[in-house]
């Protein structure tokens, strides 16, 4: 049974209990709208209201959407599983990994993520249709056009989605019909922005920034008309009294035709004592640049993106590059990344111990010098093994590099506690020693050797050969055999070791 038949069968079972009702288009922000003209003929003269296409292609809106979508698009998918220690480790999943590597036949993983985010930023909702094989395993994912999807709620509370592509010429499966199709919520992954008006309908940041974007589009249109007139604001053409209205209209038409637009600046020869007085604008009256900047900042706030990331204003003083990237990630990307990961986990039925994550390394990548310093500190602090650090630099593993290293002089807290509680160094008094340790100490102290002490940290002995000169790191078997010179050397405590 194909996807269409399964969807119709599932919907048929529910419609017997109650009919599905569409969510009102007013709450969705879509549907047909009547063209509103500021005056008769404005639409034909391209002076109508600002359209949604004008808003989406306005430079600041486009920069915000492009920046967020491209930055999330470059973060690769990874499947992770929780191991027995409660740590999340990378894993190749039998079905999910191939799906995320090739979500459909016409999109790469990066294009799929960009389409997901762009749909969410433009329309507030992302609808992803699942494609299944004969075993009901999800093998394909398609990002749908949000204008052609209508959420519906049945009387029983079940959620459905009505797809209205209307033609078979689309990018969906070959058996998708041209007419309307209602599919259950189990076949749709629905990600949404802030659901202010309805829990199934997200509101796009483009809606929140609509007035600011519309104002700037109108300002730029007026500015374009102004400069198309040669940056001349117009003026008044005066003539002696007694001029007929028909003559005035003829003079005005002659002036507009020959001395405006591309003809501005030409020499005009007029008679009858006529004079032209041009208008002049004061900078304080328009303040166009300040108005544009203020509205652009409002648009950036609606998208949650710092203004400096889209070329508005200046970079905050005193902040490092890593701090700026972290601020940008926390304000504009983190919530949308987490939402995508959650939707994929639930939509693909991965459970609690398996999850999809977006790798943040391409976004928060450090420079090579700083990265080397960080991993050097992690290795020296016994937090990671050398081979783990080498893997981050694309270097092959080394023999013995999978072990965590720590310097010998670092003692455990337990050993330090025993030292503080003991009258001798590191609890080497006879009362806290075993029989073998006491026998070894007696052998070391025999034959003229003055003192010996046991090191709990590594199980070796320190032997004083002369006053102030110690032989360090004597192993127990060497001490019992009486040979100590082969593995250690005597040093003065005042010398550097």
N, C-alpha and C positions, 0 to 999 in steps of 0.2 A: 504494500500500500504506500503510495507516494505521500509527499508532504501535504498536498492539497486535499487528498481524500481523508487523511488522518485529521487535518484541521476541521474539515466539514463534519466528520463523524463526532469529534469531541464537542463541537459547537451544537450539533443537533441534539446531543444528550442533555445539554443544559437548557436549551430553548424550550424543552418540554416543561421545565420547572418555572421559567420566567424569562421574559424578554429583556434583552440588553438595551440599555439607554445610553446614548452618546453623551459624553461630557460636553457642555455648551461651548460653542466656538468662541464666545466672548471671553471665557476663562482661558482659552487656549491661545488667544491672540491671533488666530488664523481666520480663514474663510474669505468670502468675497466682500469687497468694500466698494462703496459708491465713491466716484471721483468727486472731490470737493474743489471747486475753483474759487479763488479769491475774487474774480470778476469774470464776466462772460468772455469766452475766447482765450482765457489764460492758458488752458491746457494745450491748445493748438499753437500758441506762441512760446511754449516751453517755459511758462511762468507759473505752472501749477505748484501744488504742494510737494514738499520733499518726499521722495519715494523711499521705500526700504532699501532698494538697491543703491540709492544715493548715500544713505546712512552707512551701509556696509562697506562701500568703497571709499568713504571719507578716510583721509590718510591716517588719522590717529586711531580710529576704530579698526581699520585694516591692520595697522601696526600691532595693536593689542592682541587681536585674534591670531595674527600670523606668529607673533612671538610665543604666545602660550601654546598654540597647536604644534608648532615646529619643535619647541623644547620638549614637550611631552612625547611627540612622535619619535624623537631620537633616543628614547629610553627603551632598551630592549626588554621583551618579556622574559621571565624566568619562572620555572616551577620549583617550589621549595616544599620540603617535607620536614616535619618535626621529628627529631630522632629521640632515642631513649633518654638523653640528657636534657630534653626540652629545648634544644637548639635547632634553628631552622637551617637546613643545608640544601644546596642545589641538587635537583634530581631530574632525570629525564623520564617524564611520564609517558606511558604507552600511547595514550590517545590525545592528551592535552598538548604535549610538546609539538607534535606534527601540526595540530590545528593552529596553534599560535605562530608557528613558523610560516604557515601558508593559510591565512584565514579564508581566502576565496581565490578565484581564478584570475582576477584583474587587479588585485591590490597586494603590495608588499606589506609586511607588518608595520613599517613606519607610516605608510599611507593609510592603513586601517586605523591606527591610533589618531592620526591627524583628522581623518574624516569623523571619527567618534567625537573628538573635542570640538571641531568646528560646528558640528550639528548642535552640540550642547551650548556653545557660545552664541550662535546665531538665533536659535529657536528655543533654547532652554531645555530641550529634550533630545535624547539620543535613543533611537529604536534599532536594535540589532536582531535580525531574524536568524534563527538557528536552522541549519540544514542537517538532517540525520540520515544515516545509512539504514540498511535493513535490520541491523541490530539495535536501532534506536540510539546509537552513539552519535554525538554531535561531531560532524566532520567539516562543516562550513559555517561561516558567519558573514552576514551581509548588513552593512549600515544602511538603513532605509532613509528615504526622503521624509523628513518630519512633516512636511506639508501634506503628505499623502497617507498619514497614519492618524487614526482617530481612536483614542481610548474609549472604552465602553464598560459600563458596570451593569451586571444583571441584577434582577430582584433578589437573587440569593447572595449577592455580594461578590460573586466571581467577576474577575476582570478579564476583558477581551480587548483585542485590538483589530480595528477594521482597516484593511489595506485598500487604497483606492488608486492604483496605478492606471487603470483604465485602458492600457494597451499592453500587448505582449512584447513590445520593443523596449525591454528594460534589462537590467543587469541581474535579475533574479533567476532562480532555476528555470530550466526550459519548460517544465510542466506547470509553471505558474500561470493561472488564467488571466485573461484581460479584464474580466469584470471584478467586482468587489469580492474580497475574501475576508472572513472574520476568523481570527486565530486566537487560541487561548493564551493566557499569560505565560504558560509554561514554554511557549515557543518564541517568546520575545524577551530580550534583555533590555530593560528600560532604565536608563540613567537620566537624571534630571537635575537641573539647577535648583535654586531656592523655590520650593512649592508654596508660594505666598497665598494663592487664591484657592488651590485645589491640590490634594496630596498626589494626584496623578499627573499634574501639569506643572512643569517647571517654568520659571520666568527668566528669560535671558537677560544678561547684563546689558545687552543692546537696548532692551526696553527701558531699563533704568537710566541709561545715558542718552535716550532718544532726543530729549529737548536740547541738551547741550550740543549734540552732534548736528541737529537740525539748525540751530542758530549759527553754528560755524559754517555749515554748507551755504546758508543764505548770505552770510557775510562774504564768503568767497565768491559767490555768484555776483553780488553787487560790486565787489572789487574787480572781477573780471570784466563786467560791463563798463566800469569806470575807466580801466586801462585800455579797453577796446576803443574808447573815445579819445585816445591819445592822452590820457590822464588829465583831460580838461573837464571840469565839473559842469560845464554849460554856462549860460549867461543870459543877458537881456539885450535884445536888439531894439533900439529906440529909433523912432522916426518923427519928423515934424507932425504937428497936429493936423487933422483933416485928412488922414490917410484912410482909404476905404478898407473894409474888412477883407474883401476879396484880394486887394493888393497886399495886405499884411500876410494872408495865408500863402500867397504866391512867393513872397520874399522869404518866409519861414521855410517853405519847402525847398527853395533854391539854396538857402543857407545849410539846411540839414543834409542835402544831397552832395554838395560840393566842398564843404569845409568841416565835416565831422568824420569820425572813425579813421580809416586809413588816409583820408584827405586832410586830416587835421594838420595845421601848420602851413597850409598853402596861403598864398597871398590873395586876399579878397579885395576886389575893387567895387565899391558901391558908391552911389551918389545920393542926392536928395538930402544931404546932411544927416545921413543915418550913422548911428554909433552903436558899437557892441561893447557891453560891459560884462566881463566874466565873473563868475562866482568864485569864491575862495573858501576852502575848508580850514578850520583851525585844528591843530593836532589834538588839543584837549577836548574838542567836541566829538571826535570819532573814537580815539583810543582803540583802534582796531586790533593792534598787536596784543594789548592787555586782555581784551575780550576773548580773542582766540586762545591765548594761553590759559586763561581761567577755565574756559569750557573744556579744553583738552585735559586739564587736570581733573575735572569732574568725570570725564569719560574714563580716564585711567583708574580713578577710585572705584567706579562701578565694576570694572573688570578685575579689581584687586591687584593691579600691577603698579609698581613704583613708577612715577612719571619719568624718571631719568632713563628707564629701560627702553622707552620709546622716543627718546630725544627731546623730552620736555624738561626745562629747568636744568639744574646742575646736580652733580653727584654730591651727596651729603659729605661734608668735611669730616675728617678724622676717622673714616671707616675704611677698612681694608677690603680688598676684592672678595675675599672669602666671606666677610660679613655681609657685603652687598648681595652676593649670590644666595646666601642663606636667608636673607630678608626676602628676596624675590621668591625663593622656593616656598617659604612659609606663608607668604601673602597670596600668591597667585597660583601656585601649582599643587601644593600638598593636598588640599582638600579634594581637588579634581583627580589626582592620582589615586588617592585612597578610595574614592568612589568608584573609579574604573576597576580597581583590584577587587573590591567587594562585590560589584556586579558580576564580574567573571567568576568569582568563587561560587556565588549562589547560582548563577545561570548554568554553570557547568557541573554543579552538584559535587564539589570537591571534598566536602566534609571539613572537619576541624583540624586535621593533621596535614592537609595538603592545601597549598594556596598559590595563587598567581601573584607575582610581584613585578614591579618595574624597577630595573636596575638604575640607581641614581648616579652611578659613577660617571657616565658621560656628562651629566649636568654639573656635578660638584667636583669635577676633576681638578686636582691641584697641580701646580707647576712641578717639574721634575725634582728640583732641589728641595723644595719643601716636602714632597712625598718621600724622598730619601731620608730626610731628617726624622719624619714621623715613624717610618718603619725601623730605622736604626734604634730609636728609643723603645719601640715596642719589643724588638728583639733583645735589647740589653736588659729590659725590665722583665724578661721571661713571660711576656704576654703572648707572643707568637713565635713560631719556629723560623729559622732562617729560610727554609724552602717556601714558607708561606709568603715571606717578604719578596723572595725572588720571583714568585709567580706573578706578583703585581707588576713587575717590570718586564714580564715576558721572557724570563730566564729559566733554563732547565734546572731541575732539582739536583742537589749534590748529595753524595753519600754521607749519611749521618746528619743531614740538615733537617730531618723531621723531628728531632729532639729539641726541647726547650733548654737553653743554656742559662746558667747563673754563676756568678763568681763564687769562689770557695769561701771567701771571708764573710759571706752573708750567712748568718746563723738563723735558725728557725726561732720563732717566738717561744716554743716549748723549751729549747735549749737555753735561751736567755733567761727564762723563768727559773729553770733549775740552777743556773749560775747564781742568780740573785738570792735564792733560798739556801745555797750551800756555803759553808765557810771557806771552801777552796774554789778555785776557778773551774767553772762548768761542772760543778758537782762531782769532783774527782776525789772526795774524801772516802776513806775505806768503808764507811757505813753505807754508802749508796752504790758501791761497786760490786760487781759479780766476782765469783771465785777466780775465774780466768783473768779478769782485769787486775785483781790484786796480785796474782802470781806473776803476771807480766810486769807490773810495776816493780815488784821485788827484784826480778831479774835485771831490769833496767837500772835500778839504783845500786845493784851489786857491782863489784869490781872498780870502785872508786868513782862511779857516776853519782853525782850529788842528789839530783832531784829528777822526777818524771811526773807528767800529768796527762790525763786522758782527755781526748777531744770527742765529745758526744756528736758533734756535727758530722764528722766523717769517719769515726771509729779508729783514728790513729793516735799516736802518742808523741808528745814533745819531751825531749831529754836534754837536760842541762849538762854539757860536757865540762865547761869551765865557768867561772863566775861571770854571769851576764851573757854567755854564749850558749844558744839552744840549738838542738837538732830537731827540726820540725818534720812532721808527717811520717813517723816511723810506723810501719804496719805491724799488727800483732804477730804475724808469723815470723817477721824479721826479728822482732824483739825476743820471741821465745827461742829463735835459733841463734841469737846473739850477734846477728849481722845487721848493721844499721847504716853503713856508709854507702851502700849501693843505691839507695833511693832518695836520700835527703842530704842536705848540707847544713852545717852550723852557721848561724848568723848572729851578729850582734844586734840586740833589740834596737839600738840607735841607728843602725843602718837601714836604708830603704829596701823592702823585700818585694 
